[in-house]
Amino acid sequence: MRIKVAALLLSLAMGAAAQQYDVVISRGRVMDPETKLDAIRDVGIRGGKIAAVSEAPLSGKAVVDAQGMVVTAGFIDLHQHGQTPENYAFKARDGVTTALEMEVGVSPVDAWYAQREGKSLINFGATVGHIPVRIAVMHDTGTFLPRDRAVNTVATPEQMDEILSLLRSGLDEGALGIGLGIAYVPGATRDEIFRVFQLAASRRLPVYVHLRSSGPVEPGGIAALQEAMADAAGSGASLHVVHITSTELRQTPVALDMIHGAHQHGLDFTTEAYPYTAGMTDISSAIFSEGWQQRNGGITYKDLQWAATGERLTAETFAKYRKQGGMVAIHCIPEEVVKEAMADPKVMIASDGILSHGKGHPRAAGTYARVLGKYVREEHVLSLMDALRKMSLMPAQLLNMPNKGRLQAGADADITVFDPSRVIDKATFEKPAQYSEGIPYVMVNGVWVVKNSEIQGGVYPGRGLRYAH
């Protein structure tokens, strides 16, 4: 009997090896966090799918030698504001195959997806956003973030109904949940926010929340986290808290204990962080209203860095730039807090990235290589398998997408190939538009978008990911 079984297994292996695949990634160290596979394998791709993961060598029309490199599922960035060709190129060079706008979100949803279909290097998707909906309903003059009417205005009953109606429309169009940036719209009452959670719960979709306030001064980050947790518990909605470290600062350990404790008691709460000690946002936003220094851990003007020039601010330049608006880095997150979030097995990795004409935060270009190079290889803060799980499998599970985030037969051929001895971020606050190194191959839906460490021109295999009703 054993001889027959062995013969059958050998026959199956030989059959797989004899098949012709579109592409074979040969002899790489295949790592799949879900199955815990960590071994030398050949990966066969056909029709945009992973068709085989084989111990035996496979035959393909094209073969890439991956000896000495890790072959794994492409990274999924849940928090990527930059949704342009410029940004997608930096994402791809950082190993990202799917970049999603989940915090601020978009509206109208169909129009946003239509702008990118057939024109995108990597996969894309978005929530329907409470912020853009509130901007539209209140006729705010802001574009990405609100600047005036939507910031502090309390919604009338009619406006509340219109906000909820537009959010429903976005969900009907396949949005991946609801994005909720409460800190940018302090005029949104607790009643308004709770009703948004109720809507998300009715559709069984998550709410991706930037908490109402940050920092240690009451009512600060912990109180804001309690608001979101209470709304989620009271409505039954799934809660994902964005960039936990930049909101909670030194209170991050307590906040993580709260989120993990809720999860252990049956509530669907998750969170994310990026591997940097500075955040970034628009200086004209509500984040910089009176009291911003205390809310951000007692920082001052010199801790702010103007993205356009790299200069540190003074009281005078702060006042000038606040009037005109623009991106500013906020150096306020302790390194030990970053390490704690990177080490926590339940905290996903997400960039919160955006670049515009080469200006912005280095996290837009280097988040994933930085985790792999600095925090895995150099500082041993977490294992390589744990890092990959936090970058691919966990986001795919949150999105309820079984064909993403896995290096397994039947999964979509979104694949990242990197050199674990060389991978590192190169982007800095002074020069953020620098590609990561050590990630020579990236595939999206069976098409190489990065090959030999170069972006491939004229290919647009990225697809819009939507919630299937």
Secondary structure, 3 states (H helix, E strand, C coil): CHHHHHHHHHHHHHHHHHCEEEEEEEEEEEEECCCCEEEEEEEEEECCEEEEEECCCCEEEEEEECCCCEEEECEEECEECCCCHHHHHHHHHCCEEEEEEEEEEECCHHHHHHHHCCCCCCEEEEEEEHHHHHHHHHCCCCCCCCCCHHHHCCCCHHHHHHHHHHHHHHHHCCCCCEEEEHHHCCCCCHHHHHHHHHHHHHCCCCEEEECCCCCCCCCCHHHHHHHHHHHHHHHCCCEEECCHHHHHHHHHHHHHHHHHHHHHCCCCEEEEECCCCEEEEECCCHHHCCCHHHHCCCCCHHHEEECCCCCECCHHHHHHHHHHCCEEEEECCCHHHHHHHHHCCCEEECCCECEECCEECCHHHHHHHHHHHHHHHHCCCCCHHHHHHHHHHHHHHHCCCCCCCCCCCCCECCEEEECCCCCECCCCCCCCCCCCECCCEEEECCEEEEECCEECCCCCCCCECCCCC
